[in-house]
Amino acid sequence: DLMQPINPSSDLDIVETVGKGTYGKVYKVINKKDGSQAAVKVLDPINVGHCWAF
């Protein structure tokens, strides 16, 4: 269910770094529970204050 939050550290395994940019890195991950794959962007804490949320 997309509406249920997951705990990334316990539910996902990082497979590889896909990309890196100004605000953070993108990782290919696998969900430990169902084996599904996804890309996850992790923001660098130093740059989070510069992001706008609407």
mmCIF entry with sequence, helices, sheets and N, C-alpha, C, O atoms, coordinates in Angstrom:
data_MODEL
# 
_entry.id   MODEL 
# 
_entity.id                         1 
_entity.type                       polymer 
_entity.pdbx_number_of_molecules   1 
# 
_entity_poly.entity_id                      1 
_entity_poly.type                           'polypeptide(L)' 
_entity_poly.nstd_linkage                   no 
_entity_poly.nstd_monomer                   no 
_entity_poly.pdbx_seq_one_letter_code       DLMQPINPSSDLDIVETVGKGTYGKVYKVINKKDGSQAAVKVLDPINVGHCWAF 
_entity_poly.pdbx_seq_one_letter_code_can   DLMQPINPSSDLDIVETVGKGTYGKVYKVINKKDGSQAAVKVLDPINVGHCWAF 
_entity_poly.pdbx_strand_id                 A 
# 
loop_
_entity_poly_seq.entity_id 
_entity_poly_seq.num 
_entity_poly_seq.mon_id 
_entity_poly_seq.hetero 
1 1  ASP n 
1 2  LEU n 
1 3  MET n 
1 4  GLN n 
1 5  PRO n 
1 6  ILE n 
1 7  ASN n 
1 8  PRO n 
1 9  SER n 
1 10 SER n 
1 11 ASP n 
1 12 LEU n 
1 13 ASP n 
1 14 ILE n 
1 15 VAL n 
1 16 GLU n 
1 17 THR n 
1 18 VAL n 
1 19 GLY n 
1 20 LYS n 
1 21 GLY n 
1 22 THR n 
1 23 TYR n 
1 24 GLY n 
1 25 LYS n 
1 26 VAL n 
1 27 TYR n 
1 28 LYS n 
1 29 VAL n 
1 30 ILE n 
1 31 ASN n 
1 32 LYS n 
1 33 LYS n 
1 34 ASP n 
1 35 GLY n 
1 36 SER n 
1 37 GLN n 
1 38 ALA n 
1 39 ALA n 
1 40 VAL n 
1 41 LYS n 
1 42 VAL n 
1 43 LEU n 
1 44 ASP n 
1 45 PRO n 
1 46 ILE n 
1 47 ASN n 
1 48 VAL n 
1 49 GLY n 
1 50 HIS n 
1 51 CYS n 
1 52 TRP n 
1 53 ALA n 
1 54 PHE n 
# 
_struct_asym.id          A 
_struct_asym.entity_id   1 
# 
loop_
_struct_conf.conf_type_id 
_struct_conf.id 
_struct_conf.pdbx_PDB_helix_id 
_struct_conf.beg_label_comp_id 
_struct_conf.beg_label_asym_id 
_struct_conf.beg_label_seq_id 
_struct_conf.pdbx_beg_PDB_ins_code 
_struct_conf.end_label_comp_id 
_struct_conf.end_label_asym_id 
_struct_conf.end_label_seq_id 
_struct_conf.pdbx_end_PDB_ins_code 
_struct_conf.beg_auth_comp_id 
_struct_conf.beg_auth_asym_id 
_struct_conf.beg_auth_seq_id 
_struct_conf.end_auth_comp_id 
_struct_conf.end_auth_asym_id 
_struct_conf.end_auth_seq_id 
_struct_conf.pdbx_PDB_helix_class 
_struct_conf.details 
_struct_conf.pdbx_PDB_helix_length 
HELX_P HELX_P1 AA1 PRO A 8  ? ASP A 11 ? PRO A 8  ASP A 11 1 ? 4 
HELX_P HELX_P2 AA2 PRO A 45 ? VAL A 48 ? PRO A 45 VAL A 48 1 ? 4 
# 
_struct_conf_type.id          HELX_P 
_struct_conf_type.criteria    ? 
_struct_conf_type.reference   ? 
# 
_struct_sheet.id               AA1 
_struct_sheet.type             ? 
_struct_sheet.number_strands   3 
_struct_sheet.details          ? 
# 
loop_
_struct_sheet_order.sheet_id 
_struct_sheet_order.range_id_1 
_struct_sheet_order.range_id_2 
_struct_sheet_order.offset 
_struct_sheet_order.sense 
AA1 1 2 ? anti-parallel 
AA1 2 3 ? anti-parallel 
# 
loop_
_struct_sheet_range.sheet_id 
_struct_sheet_range.id 
_struct_sheet_range.beg_label_comp_id 
_struct_sheet_range.beg_label_asym_id 
_struct_sheet_range.beg_label_seq_id 
_struct_sheet_range.pdbx_beg_PDB_ins_code 
_struct_sheet_range.end_label_comp_id 
_struct_sheet_range.end_label_asym_id 
_struct_sheet_range.end_label_seq_id 
_struct_sheet_range.pdbx_end_PDB_ins_code 
_struct_sheet_range.beg_auth_comp_id 
_struct_sheet_range.beg_auth_asym_id 
_struct_sheet_range.beg_auth_seq_id 
_struct_sheet_range.end_auth_comp_id 
_struct_sheet_range.end_auth_asym_id 
_struct_sheet_range.end_auth_seq_id 
AA1 1 LEU A 12 ? LYS A 20 ? LEU A 12 LYS A 20 
AA1 2 GLY A 24 ? ASN A 31 ? GLY A 24 ASN A 31 
AA1 3 GLN A 37 ? LEU A 43 ? GLN A 37 LEU A 43 
# 
loop_
_atom_site.group_PDB 
_atom_site.id 
_atom_site.type_symbol 
_atom_site.label_atom_id 
_atom_site.label_alt_id 
_atom_site.label_comp_id 
_atom_site.label_asym_id 
_atom_site.label_entity_id 
_atom_site.label_seq_id 
_atom_site.pdbx_PDB_ins_code 
_atom_site.Cartn_x 
_atom_site.Cartn_y 
_atom_site.Cartn_z 
_atom_site.occupancy 
_atom_site.B_iso_or_equiv 
_atom_site.pdbx_formal_charge 
_atom_site.auth_seq_id 
_atom_site.auth_comp_id 
_atom_site.auth_asym_id 
_atom_site.auth_atom_id 
_atom_site.pdbx_PDB_model_num 
ATOM 1   N N  . ASP A 1 1  ? 0.848  -1.189 0.000   1.00 0.00 ? 1  ASP A N  1 
ATOM 2   C CA . ASP A 1 1  ? 0.000  0.000  0.000   1.00 0.00 ? 1  ASP A CA 1 
ATOM 3   C C  . ASP A 1 1  ? 0.887  1.243  0.000   1.00 0.00 ? 1  ASP A C  1 
ATOM 4   O O  . ASP A 1 1  ? 1.749  1.389  0.866   1.00 0.00 ? 1  ASP A O  1 
ATOM 5   N N  . LEU A 1 2  ? 0.684  2.119  -0.948  1.00 0.00 ? 2  LEU A N  1 
ATOM 6   C CA . LEU A 1 2  ? 1.518  3.314  -1.068  1.00 0.00 ? 2  LEU A CA 1 
ATOM 7   C C  . LEU A 1 2  ? 1.302  4.317  0.051   1.00 0.00 ? 2  LEU A C  1 
ATOM 8   O O  . LEU A 1 2  ? 2.154  5.177  0.277   1.00 0.00 ? 2  LEU A O  1 
ATOM 9   N N  . MET A 1 3  ? 0.197  4.228  0.748   1.00 0.00 ? 3  MET A N  1 
ATOM 10  C CA . MET A 1 3  ? -0.099 5.202  1.797   1.00 0.00 ? 3  MET A CA 1 
ATOM 11  C C  . MET A 1 3  ? 0.547  4.856  3.133   1.00 0.00 ? 3  MET A C  1 
ATOM 12  O O  . MET A 1 3  ? 0.561  5.693  4.035   1.00 0.00 ? 3  MET A O  1 
ATOM 13  N N  . GLN A 1 4  ? 1.072  3.665  3.283   1.00 0.00 ? 4  GLN A N  1 
ATOM 14  C CA . GLN A 1 4  ? 1.696  3.267  4.532   1.00 0.00 ? 4  GLN A CA 1 
ATOM 15  C C  . GLN A 1 4  ? 3.186  3.572  4.481   1.00 0.00 ? 4  GLN A C  1 
ATOM 16  O O  . GLN A 1 4  ? 3.891  3.085  3.598   1.00 0.00 ? 4  GLN A O  1 
ATOM 17  N N  . PRO A 1 5  ? 3.671  4.384  5.435   1.00 0.00 ? 5  PRO A N  1 
ATOM 18  C CA . PRO A 1 5  ? 5.110  4.687  5.446   1.00 0.00 ? 5  PRO A CA 1 
ATOM 19  C C  . PRO A 1 5  ? 5.930  3.453  5.814   1.00 0.00 ? 5  PRO A C  1 
ATOM 20  O O  . PRO A 1 5  ? 5.461  2.568  6.529   1.00 0.00 ? 5  PRO A O  1 
ATOM 21  N N  . ILE A 1 6  ? 7.157  3.415  5.312   1.00 0.00 ? 6  ILE A N  1 
ATOM 22  C CA . ILE A 1 6  ? 8.064  2.327  5.657   1.00 0.00 ? 6  ILE A CA 1 
ATOM 23  C C  . ILE A 1 6  ? 9.271  2.904  6.379   1.00 0.00 ? 6  ILE A C  1 
ATOM 24  O O  . ILE A 1 6  ? 9.576  4.090  6.251   1.00 0.00 ? 6  ILE A O  1 
ATOM 25  N N  . ASN A 1 7  ? 9.939  2.075  7.119   1.00 0.00 ? 7  ASN A N  1 
ATOM 26  C CA . ASN A 1 7  ? 11.174 2.469  7.769   1.00 0.00 ? 7  ASN A CA 1 
ATOM 27  C C  . ASN A 1 7  ? 12.306 2.066  6.833   1.00 0.00 ? 7  ASN A C  1 
ATOM 28  O O  . ASN A 1 7  ? 12.614 0.880  6.718   1.00 0.00 ? 7  ASN A O  1 
ATOM 29  N N  . PRO A 1 8  ? 12.932 3.033  6.163   1.00 0.00 ? 8  PRO A N  1 
ATOM 30  C CA . PRO A 1 8  ? 13.927 2.688  5.145   1.00 0.00 ? 8  PRO A CA 1 
ATOM 31  C C  . PRO A 1 8  ? 15.077 1.822  5.647   1.00 0.00 ? 8  PRO A C  1 
ATOM 32  O O  . PRO A 1 8  ? 15.561 0.956  4.918   1.00 0.00 ? 8  PRO A O  1 
ATOM 33  N N  . SER A 1 9  ? 15.514 2.042  6.869   1.00 0.00 ? 9  SER A N  1 
ATOM 34  C CA . SER A 1 9  ? 16.675 1.302  7.351   1.00 0.00 ? 9  SER A CA 1 
ATOM 35  C C  . SER A 1 9  ? 16.365 -0.165 7.625   1.00 0.00 ? 9  SER A C  1 
ATOM 36  O O  . SER A 1 9  ? 17.267 -1.001 7.571   1.00 0.00 ? 9  SER A O  1 
ATOM 37  N N  . SER A 1 10 ? 15.117 -0.493 7.914   1.00 0.00 ? 10 SER A N  1 
ATOM 38  C CA . SER A 1 10 ? 14.803 -1.888 8.202   1.00 0.00 ? 10 SER A CA 1 
ATOM 39  C C  . SER A 1 10 ? 14.069 -2.586 7.059   1.00 0.00 ? 10 SER A C  1 
ATOM 40  O O  . SER A 1 10 ? 14.041 -3.816 7.014   1.00 0.00 ? 10 SER A O  1 
ATOM 41  N N  . ASP A 1 11 ? 13.476 -1.831 6.139   1.00 0.00 ? 11 ASP A N  1 
ATOM 42  C CA . ASP A 1 11 ? 12.677 -2.429 5.080   1.00 0.00 ? 11 ASP A CA 1 
ATOM 43  C C  . ASP A 1 11 ? 13.366 -2.466 3.718   1.00 0.00 ? 11 ASP A C  1 
ATOM 44  O O  . ASP A 1 11 ? 12.911 -3.177 2.822   1.00 0.00 ? 11 ASP A O  1 
ATOM 45  N N  . LEU A 1 12 ? 14.456 -1.711 3.545   1.00 0.00 ? 12 LEU A N  1 
ATOM 46  C CA . LEU A 1 12 ? 15.096 -1.620 2.237   1.00 0.00 ? 12 LEU A CA 1 
ATOM 47  C C  . LEU A 1 12 ? 16.570 -1.987 2.306   1.00 0.00 ? 12 LEU A C  1 
ATOM 48  O O  . LEU A 1 12 ? 17.258 -1.689 3.282   1.00 0.00 ? 12 LEU A O  1 
ATOM 49  N N  . ASP A 1 13 ? 17.041 -2.641 1.247   1.00 0.00 ? 13 ASP A N  1 
ATOM 50  C CA . ASP A 1 13 ? 18.472 -2.909 1.071   1.00 0.00 ? 13 ASP A CA 1 
ATOM 51  C C  . ASP A 1 13 ? 18.970 -2.040 -0.076  1.00 0.00 ? 13 ASP A C  1 
ATOM 52  O O  . ASP A 1 13 ? 18.377 -2.041 -1.155  1.00 0.00 ? 13 ASP A O  1 
ATOM 53  N N  . ILE A 1 14 ? 20.051 -1.300 0.147   1.00 0.00 ? 14 ILE A N  1 
ATOM 54  C CA . ILE A 1 14 ? 20.648 -0.505 -0.920  1.00 0.00 ? 14 ILE A CA 1 
ATOM 55  C C  . ILE A 1 14 ? 21.460 -1.434 -1.812  1.00 0.00 ? 14 ILE A C  1 
ATOM 56  O O  . ILE A 1 14 ? 22.330 -2.162 -1.333  1.00 0.00 ? 14 ILE A O  1 
ATOM 57  N N  . VAL A 1 15 ? 21.173 -1.407 -3.111  1.00 0.00 ? 15 VAL A N  1 
ATOM 58  C CA . VAL A 1 15 ? 21.861 -2.251 -4.078  1.00 0.00 ? 15 VAL A CA 1 
ATOM 59  C C  . VAL A 1 15 ? 23.062 -1.512 -4.658  1.00 0.00 ? 15 VAL A C  1 
ATOM 60  O O  . VAL A 1 15 ? 24.167 -2.052 -4.725  1.00 0.00 ? 15 VAL A O  1 
ATOM 61  N N  . GLU A 1 16 ? 22.827 -0.259 -5.078  1.00 0.00 ? 16 GLU A N  1 
ATOM 62  C CA . GLU A 1 16 ? 23.902 0.528  -5.674  1.00 0.00 ? 16 GLU A CA 1 
ATOM 63  C C  . GLU A 1 16 ? 23.522 2.000  -5.696  1.00 0.00 ? 16 GLU A C  1 
ATOM 64  O O  . GLU A 1 16 ? 22.352 2.357  -5.562  1.00 0.00 ? 16 GLU A O  1 
ATOM 65  N N  . THR A 1 17 ? 24.525 2.841  -5.866  1.00 0.00 ? 17 THR A N  1 
ATOM 66  C CA . THR A 1 17 ? 24.300 4.267  -6.072  1.00 0.00 ? 17 THR A CA 1 
ATOM 67  C C  . THR A 1 17 ? 24.024 4.477  -7.555  1.00 0.00 ? 17 THR A C  1 
ATOM 68  O O  . THR A 1 17 ? 24.816 4.074  -8.407  1.00 0.00 ? 17 THR A O  1 
ATOM 69  N N  . VAL A 1 18 ? 22.893 5.114  -7.854  1.00 0.00 ? 18 VAL A N  1 
ATOM 70  C CA . VAL A 1 18 ? 22.487 5.335  -9.236  1.00 0.00 ? 18 VAL A CA 1 
ATOM 71  C C  . VAL A 1 18 ? 22.967 6.698  -9.728  1.00 0.00 ? 18 VAL A C  1 
ATOM 72  O O  . VAL A 1 18 ? 23.367 6.851  -10.882 1.00 0.00 ? 18 VAL A O  1 
ATOM 73  N N  . GLY A 1 19 ? 22.920 7.683  -8.833  1.00 0.00 ? 19 GLY A N  1 
ATOM 74  C CA . GLY A 1 19 ? 23.312 9.028  -9.235  1.00 0.00 ? 19 GLY A CA 1 
ATOM 75  C C  . GLY A 1 19 ? 23.640 9.900  -8.047  1.00 0.00 ? 19 GLY A C  1 
ATOM 76  O O  . GLY A 1 19 ? 23.362 9.557  -6.898  1.00 0.00 ? 19 GLY A O  1 
ATOM 77  N N  . LYS A 1 20 ? 24.240 11.040 -8.352  1.00 0.00 ? 20 LYS A N  1 
ATOM 78  C CA . LYS A 1 20 ? 24.643 11.966 -7.301  1.00 0.00 ? 20 LYS A CA 1 
ATOM 79  C C  . LYS A 1 20 ? 24.451 13.370 -7.848  1.00 0.00 ? 20 LYS A C  1 
ATOM 80  O O  . LYS A 1 20 ? 24.812 13.657 -8.990  1.00 0.00 ? 20 LYS A O  1 
ATOM 81  N N  . GLY A 1 21 ? 23.878 14.245 -7.025  1.00 0.00 ? 21 GLY A N  1 
ATOM 82  C CA . GLY A 1 21 ? 23.638 15.612 -7.473  1.00 0.00 ? 21 GLY A CA 1 
ATOM 83  C C  . GLY A 1 21 ? 23.889 16.624 -6.386  1.00 0.00 ? 21 GLY A C  1 
ATOM 84  O O  . GLY A 1 21 ? 24.483 16.314 -5.354  1.00 0.00 ? 21 GLY A O  1 
ATOM 85  N N  . THR A 1 22 ? 23.439 17.823 -6.622  1.00 0.00 ? 22 THR A N  1 
ATOM 86  C CA . THR A 1 22 ? 23.655 18.932 -5.694  1.00 0.00 ? 22 THR A CA 1 
ATOM 87  C C  . THR A 1 22 ? 23.030 18.673 -4.331  1.00 0.00 ? 22 THR A C  1 
ATOM 88  O O  . THR A 1 22 ? 23.615 19.013 -3.303  1.00 0.00 ? 22 THR A O  1 
ATOM 89  N N  . TYR A 1 23 ? 21.860 18.081 -4.319  1.00 0.00 ? 23 TYR A N  1 
ATOM 90  C CA . TYR A 1 23 ? 21.112 17.944 -3.068  1.00 0.00 ? 23 TYR A CA 1 
ATOM 91  C C  . TYR A 1 23 ? 21.188 16.566 -2.423  1.00 0.00 ? 23 TYR A C  1 
ATOM 92  O O  . TYR A 1 23 ? 20.656 16.382 -1.328  1.00 0.00 ? 23 TYR A O  1 
ATOM 93  N N  . GLY A 1 24 ? 21.824 15.601 -3.058  1.00 0.00 ? 24 GLY A N  1 
ATOM 94  C CA . GLY A 1 24 ? 21.917 14.281 -2.449  1.00 0.00 ? 24 GLY A CA 1 
ATOM 95  C C  . GLY A 1 24 ? 22.258 13.200 -3.450  1.00 0.00 ? 24 GLY A C  1 
ATOM 96  O O  . GLY A 1 24 ? 22.764 13.474 -4.539  1.00 0.00 ? 24 GLY A O  1 
ATOM 97  N N  . LYS A 1 25 ? 21.971 11.950 -3.062  1.00 0.00 ? 25 LYS A N  1 
ATOM 98  C CA . LYS A 1 25 ? 22.278 10.787 -3.893  1.00 0.00 ? 25 LYS A CA 1 
ATOM 99  C C  . LYS A 1 25 ? 21.003 10.005 -4.162  1.00 0.00 ? 25 LYS A C  1 
ATOM 100 O O  . LYS A 1 25 ? 20.045 10.056 -3.390  1.00 0.00 ? 25 LYS A O  1 
ATOM 101 N N  . VAL A 1 26 ? 21.015 9.275  -5.281  1.00 0.00 ? 26 VAL A N  1 
ATOM 102 C CA . VAL A 1 26 ? 19.911 8.393  -5.640  1.00 0.00 ? 26 VAL A CA 1 
ATOM 103 C C  . VAL A 1 26 ? 20.430 6.960  -5.592  1.00 0.00 ? 26 VAL A C  1 
ATOM 104 O O  . VAL A 1 26 ? 21.476 6.641  -6.159  1.00 0.00 ? 26 VAL A O  1 
ATOM 105 N N  . TYR A 1 27 ? 19.678 6.105  -4.905  1.00 0.00 ? 27 TYR A N  1 
ATOM 106 C CA . TYR A 1 27 ? 20.075 4.714  -4.725  1.00 0.00 ? 27 TYR A CA 1 
ATOM 107 C C  . TYR A 1 27 ? 19.037 3.780  -5.335  1.00 0.00 ? 27 TYR A C  1 
ATOM 108 O O  . TYR A 1 27 ? 17.839 4.060  -5.293  1.00 0.00 ? 27 TYR A O  1 
ATOM 109 N N  . LYS A 1 28 ? 19.503 2.669  -5.902  1.00 0.00 ? 28 LYS A N  1 
ATOM 110 C CA . LYS A 1 28 ? 18.624 1.572  -6.281  1.00 0.00 ? 28 LYS A CA 1 
ATOM 111 C C  . LYS A 1 28 ? 18.462 0.724  -5.032  1.00 0.00 ? 28 LYS A C  1 
ATOM 112 O O  . LYS A 1 28 ? 19.453 0.335  -4.414  1.00 0.00 ? 28 LYS A O  1 
ATOM 113 N N  . VAL A 1 29 ? 17.220 0.433  -4.652  1.00 0.00 ? 29 VAL A N  1 
ATOM 114 C CA . VAL A 1 29 ? 16.949 -0.329 -3.434  1.00 0.00 ? 29 VAL A CA 1 
ATOM 115 C C  . VAL A 1 29 ? 16.016 -1.492 -3.733  1.00 0.00 ? 29 VAL A C  1 
ATOM 116 O O  . VAL A 1 29 ? 15.297 -1.500 -4.731  1.00 0.00 ? 29 VAL A O  1 
ATOM 117 N N  . ILE A 1 30 ? 16.049 -2.473 -2.841  1.00 0.00 ? 30 ILE A N  1 
ATOM 118 C CA . ILE A 1 30 ? 15.128 -3.611 -2.910  1.00 0.00 ? 30 ILE A CA 1 
ATOM 119 C C  . ILE A 1 30 ? 14.381 -3.691 -1.578  1.00 0.00 ? 30 ILE A C  1 
ATOM 120 O O  . ILE A 1 30 ? 14.979 -3.646 -0.503  1.00 0.00 ? 30 ILE A O  1 
ATOM 121 N N  . ASN A 1 31 ? 13.066 -3.812 -1.684  1.00 0.00 ? 31 ASN A N  1 
ATOM 122 C CA . ASN A 1 31 ? 12.223 -3.972 -0.509  1.00 0.00 ? 31 ASN A CA 1 
ATOM 123 C C  . ASN A 1 31 ? 12.422 -5.388 0.029   1.00 0.00 ? 31 ASN A C  1 
ATOM 124 O O  . ASN A 1 31 ? 12.195 -6.364 -0.686  1.00 0.00 ? 31 ASN A O  1 
ATOM 125 N N  . LYS A 1 32 ? 12.847 -5.499 1.288   1.00 0.00 ? 32 LYS A N  1 
ATOM 126 C CA . LYS A 1 32 ? 13.124 -6.808 1.892   1.00 0.00 ? 32 LYS A CA 1 
ATOM 127 C C  . LYS A 1 32 ? 11.874 -7.672 2.022   1.00 0.00 ? 32 LYS A C  1 
ATOM 128 O O  . LYS A 1 32 ? 11.969 -8.899 2.003   1.00 0.00 ? 32 LYS A O  1 
ATOM 129 N N  . LYS A 1 33 ? 10.711 -7.051 2.152   1.00 0.00 ? 33 LYS A N  1 
ATOM 130 C CA . LYS A 1 33 ? 9.484  -7.804 2.382   1.00 0.00 ? 33 LYS A CA 1 
ATOM 131 C C  . LYS A 1 33 ? 8.914  -8.440 1.117   1.00 0.00 ? 33 LYS A C  1 
ATOM 132 O O  . LYS A 1 33 ? 8.437  -9.574 1.149   1.00 0.00 ? 33 LYS A O  1 
ATOM 133 N N  . ASP A 1 34 ? 8.965  -7.702 -0.009  1.00 0.00 ? 34 ASP A N  1 
ATOM 134 C CA . ASP A 1 34 ? 8.328  -8.242 -1.214  1.00 0.00 ? 34 ASP A CA 1 
ATOM 135 C C  . ASP A 1 34 ? 9.241  -8.317 -2.437  1.00 0.00 ? 34 ASP A C  1 
ATOM 136 O O  . ASP A 1 34 ? 8.814  -8.771 -3.498  1.00 0.00 ? 34 ASP A O  1 
ATOM 137 N N  . GLY A 1 35 ? 10.490 -7.877 -2.300  1.00 0.00 ? 35 GLY A N  1 
ATOM 138 C CA . GLY A 1 35 ? 11.441 -7.973 -3.393  1.00 0.00 ? 35 GLY A CA 1 
ATOM 139 C C  . GLY A 1 35 ? 11.302 -6.915 -4.473  1.00 0.00 ? 35 GLY A C  1 
ATOM 140 O O  . GLY A 1 35 ? 12.030 -6.939 -5.465  1.00 0.00 ? 35 GLY A O  1 
ATOM 141 N N  . SER A 1 36 ? 10.368 -5.981 -4.289  1.00 0.00 ? 36 SER A N  1 
ATOM 142 C CA . SER A 1 36 ? 10.196 -4.944 -5.306  1.00 0.00 ? 36 SER A CA 1 
ATOM 143 C C  . SER A 1 36 ? 11.393 -4.009 -5.317  1.00 0.00 ? 36 SER A C  1 
ATOM 144 O O  . SER A 1 36 ? 12.063 -3.832 -4.300  1.00 0.00 ? 36 SER A O  1 
ATOM 145 N N  . GLN A 1 37 ? 11.658 -3.409 -6.477  1.00 0.00 ? 37 GLN A N  1 
ATOM 146 C CA . GLN A 1 37 ? 12.784 -2.508 -6.634  1.00 0.00 ? 37 GLN A CA 1 
ATOM 147 C C  . GLN A 1 37 ? 12.280 -1.080 -6.794  1.00 0.00 ? 37 GLN A C  1 
ATOM 148 O O  . GLN A 1 37 ? 11.179 -0.849 -7.293  1.00 0.00 ? 37 GLN A O  1 
ATOM 149 N N  . ALA A 1 38 ? 13.104 -0.123 -6.364  1.00 0.00 ? 38 ALA A N  1 
ATOM 150 C CA . ALA A 1 38 ? 12.744 1.285  -6.483  1.00 0.00 ? 38 ALA A CA 1 
ATOM 151 C C  . ALA A 1 38 ? 14.015 2.118  -6.470  1.00 0.00 ? 38 ALA A C  1 
ATOM 152 O O  . ALA A 1 38 ? 15.103 1.626  -6.170  1.00 0.00 ? 38 ALA A O  1 
ATOM 153 N N  . ALA A 1 39 ? 13.849 3.373  -6.799  1.00 0.00 ? 39 ALA A N  1 
ATOM 154 C CA . ALA A 1 39 ? 14.928 4.347  -6.658  1.00 0.00 ? 39 ALA A CA 1 
ATOM 155 C C  . ALA A 1 39 ? 14.552 5.279  -5.520  1.00 0.00 ? 39 ALA A C  1 
ATOM 156 O O  . ALA A 1 39 ? 13.410 5.729  -5.430  1.00 0.00 ? 39 ALA A O  1 
ATOM 157 N N  . VAL A 1 40 ? 15.514 5.568  -4.650  1.00 0.00 ? 40 VAL A N  1 
ATOM 158 C CA . VAL A 1 40 ? 15.271 6.421  -3.496  1.00 0.00 ? 40 VAL A CA 1 
ATOM 159 C C  . VAL A 1 40 ? 16.288 7.547  -3.496  1.00 0.00 ? 40 VAL A C  1 
ATOM 160 O O  . VAL A 1 40 ? 17.490 7.301  -3.594  1.00 0.00 ? 40 VAL A O  1 
ATOM 161 N N  . LYS A 1 41 ? 15.812 8.786  -3.386  1.00 0.00 ? 41 LYS A N  1 
ATOM 162 C CA . LYS A 1 41 ? 16.703 9.935  -3.292  1.00 0.00 ? 41 LYS A CA 1 
ATOM 163 C C  . LYS A 1 41 ? 16.856 10.303 -1.830  1.00 0.00 ? 41 LYS A C  1 
ATOM 164 O O  . LYS A 1 41 ? 15.870 10.484 -1.115  1.00 0.00 ? 41 LYS A O  1 
ATOM 165 N N  . VAL A 1 42 ? 18.109 10.413 -1.391  1.00 0.00 ? 42 VAL A N  1 
ATOM 166 C CA . VAL A 1 42 ? 18.416 10.787 -0.012  1.00 0.00 ? 42 VAL A CA 1 
ATOM 167 C C  . VAL A 1 42 ? 19.063 12.164 -0.042  1.00 0.00 ? 42 VAL A C  1 
ATOM 168 O O  . VAL A 1 42 ? 20.125 12.349 -0.637  1.00 0.00 ? 42 VAL A O  1 
ATOM 169 N N  . LEU A 1 43 ? 18.417 13.127 0.602   1.00 0.00 ? 43 LEU A N  1 
ATOM 170 C CA . LEU A 1 43 ? 18.919 14.495 0.610   1.00 0.00 ? 43 LEU A CA 1 
ATOM 171 C C  . LEU A 1 43 ? 20.047 14.653 1.625   1.00 0.00 ? 43 LEU A C  1 
ATOM 172 O O  . LEU A 1 43 ? 19.988 14.106 2.726   1.00 0.00 ? 43 LEU A O  1 
ATOM 173 N N  . ASP A 1 44 ? 21.066 15.404 1.244   1.00 0.00 ? 44 ASP A N  1 
ATOM 174 C CA . ASP A 1 44 ? 22.136 15.741 2.179   1.00 0.00 ? 44 ASP A CA 1 
ATOM 175 C C  . ASP A 1 44 ? 21.582 16.721 3.209   1.00 0.00 ? 44 ASP A C  1 
ATOM 176 O O  . ASP A 1 44 ? 20.923 17.691 2.836   1.00 0.00 ? 44 ASP A O  1 
ATOM 177 N N  . PRO A 1 45 ? 21.837 16.488 4.504   1.00 0.00 ? 45 PRO A N  1 
ATOM 178 C CA . PRO A 1 45 ? 21.305 17.374 5.550   1.00 0.00 ? 45 PRO A CA 1 
ATOM 179 C C  . PRO A 1 45 ? 21.708 18.836 5.361   1.00 0.00 ? 45 PRO A C  1 
ATOM 180 O O  . PRO A 1 45 ? 20.926 19.727 5.694   1.00 0.00 ? 45 PRO A O  1 
ATOM 181 N N  . ILE A 1 46 ? 22.870 19.099 4.853   1.00 0.00 ? 46 ILE A N  1 
ATOM 182 C CA . ILE A 1 46 ? 23.335 20.477 4.704   1.00 0.00 ? 46 ILE A CA 1 
ATOM 183 C C  . ILE A 1 46 ? 22.513 21.245 3.676   1.00 0.00 ? 46 ILE A C  1 
ATOM 184 O O  . ILE A 1 46 ? 22.427 22.470 3.753   1.00 0.00 ? 46 ILE A O  1 
ATOM 185 N N  . ASN A 1 47 ? 21.908 20.552 2.719   1.00 0.00 ? 47 ASN A N  1 
ATOM 186 C CA . ASN A 1 47 ? 21.141 21.201 1.660   1.00 0.00 ? 47 ASN A CA 1 
ATOM 187 C C  . ASN A 1 47 ? 19.637 21.183 1.880   1.00 0.00 ? 47 ASN A C  1 
ATOM 188 O O  . ASN A 1 47 ? 18.905 21.842 1.141   1.00 0.00 ? 47 ASN A O  1 
ATOM 189 N N  . VAL A 1 48 ? 19.156 20.448 2.874   1.00 0.00 ? 48 VAL A N  1 
ATOM 190 C CA . VAL A 1 48 ? 17.722 20.311 3.089   1.00 0.00 ? 48 VAL A CA 1 
ATOM 191 C C  . VAL A 1 48 ? 17.074 21.663 3.371   1.00 0.00 ? 48 VAL A C  1 
ATOM 192 O O  . VAL A 1 48 ? 15.944 21.900 2.943   1.00 0.00 ? 48 VAL A O  1 
ATOM 193 N N  . GLY A 1 49 ? 17.755 22.544 4.073   1.00 0.00 ? 49 GLY A N  1 
ATOM 194 C CA . GLY A 1 49 ? 17.201 23.854 4.391   1.00 0.00 ? 49 GLY A CA 1 
ATOM 195 C C  . GLY A 1 49 ? 16.958 24.717 3.175   1.00 0.00 ? 49 GLY A C  1 
ATOM 196 O O  . GLY A 1 49 ? 16.231 25.707 3.267   1.00 0.00 ? 49 GLY A O  1 
ATOM 197 N N  . HIS A 1 50 ? 17.540 24.379 2.039   1.00 0.00 ? 50 HIS A N  1 
ATOM 198 C CA . HIS A 1 50 ? 17.380 25.159 0.823   1.00 0.00 ? 50 HIS A CA 1 
ATOM 199 C C  . HIS A 1 50 ? 16.204 24.667 -0.024  1.00 0.00 ? 50 HIS A C  1 
ATOM 200 O O  . HIS A 1 50 ? 15.879 25.288 -1.036  1.00 0.00 ? 50 HIS A O  1 
ATOM 201 N N  . CYS A 1 51 ? 15.567 23.576 0.366   1.00 0.00 ? 51 CYS A N  1 
ATOM 202 C CA . CYS A 1 51 ? 14.471 23.015 -0.414  1.00 0.00 ? 51 CYS A CA 1 
ATOM 203 C C  . CYS A 1 51 ? 13.155 23.669 -0.005  1.00 0.00 ? 51 CYS A C  1 
ATOM 204 O O  . CYS A 1 51 ? 12.956 24.025 1.156   1.00 0.00 ? 51 CYS A O  1 
ATOM 205 N N  . TRP A 1 52 ? 12.280 23.816 -0.964  1.00 0.00 ? 52 TRP A N  1 
ATOM 206 C CA . TRP A 1 52 ? 10.963 24.395 -0.709  1.00 0.00 ? 52 TRP A CA 1 
ATOM 207 C C  . TRP A 1 52 ? 9.928  23.284 -0.703  1.00 0.00 ? 52 TRP A C  1 
ATOM 208 O O  . TRP A 1 52 ? 9.961  22.393 -1.551  1.00 0.00 ? 52 TRP A O  1 
ATOM 209 N N  . ALA A 1 53 ? 9.020  23.335 0.245   1.00 0.00 ? 53 ALA A N  1 
ATOM 210 C CA . ALA A 1 53 ? 7.924  22.363 0.299   1.00 0.00 ? 53 ALA A CA 1 
ATOM 211 C C  . ALA A 1 53 ? 6.603  23.117 0.169   1.00 0.00 ? 53 ALA A C  1 
ATOM 212 O O  . ALA A 1 53 ? 6.380  24.110 0.860   1.00 0.00 ? 53 ALA A O  1 
ATOM 213 N N  . PHE A 1 54 ? 5.737  22.646 -0.712  1.00 0.00 ? 54 PHE A N  1 
ATOM 214 C CA . PHE A 1 54 ? 4.435  23.279 -0.920  1.00 0.00 ? 54 PHE A CA 1 
ATOM 215 C C  . PHE A 1 54 ? 3.330  22.327 -0.582  1.00 0.00 ? 54 PHE A C  1 
ATOM 216 O O  . PHE A 1 54 ? 2.155  22.680 -0.694  1.00 0.00 ? 54 PHE A O  1 
# 
